[in-house]
Amino acid sequence: MMVKICGITNREDALAAIEGGASALGFNFYPSSSRYLDPDHAAELIAQLPAEVWKVGVFVNESPQRITEVASRASLDIAQLHNNLGQAISLSHIRIWQATQVDENFRLTNLDQLGAEAVLLDTAICGGTGRTFDWSKAAGATKVKIILAGGLDANNVREAIAAVHPWGVDACSRIESSPGRKDHVKMAQFLREATA
């Protein structure tokens, strides 16, 4: 199970997540987010982290040029794209995880056309809200790698995994003490449950 901790803003949280067994760390490059991280600060932080942990840049409605620039500057492994541009973005030098909101119009069959390495499914309000969605809508995917996000914590991640059988899970706001600051106890509990 790939387990991502998103909204990392500092070294202490990053190292605690890695120690707890996180496979990937998410760094938010959306300026309006309370978890926003300047690319230069992200580059300094990422340089101190083990190479085997995937560094994921979270981008909202950014151009391919800007994504490529930030990914290069911060040494990212993956770009997680939240966009409403009406089409999938293709980047040649970085892996893509495409975020999709699960609402009343969501259909699993539509995910095949995105052309991303994996698809992150989140609530209909873009990221970090702590709200879940109807997991039954995400069950049964066979052609795409699903990363389940949206309101996950130690209390519900096993149930979510059992319902969806995703490739990975992603947590952020429910394991925080405040936006951008992880509660190390909650984060460790989530990582234990997700990897059990």
PyMOL commands that set and color helices and strands:
alter all, ss='L'
color gray80, all
select helices_A, chain A and resi 11-20+39-46+64-74+108-113+135-138+157-164+173-175+184-195
alter helices_A, ss='H'
color red, helices_A
select strands_A, chain A and resi 2-5+24-28+54-60+78-82+95-101+118-122+145-148+168-171+176-178+181-182
alter strands_A, ss='S'
color yellow, strands_A
deselect
rebuild
show_as cartoon
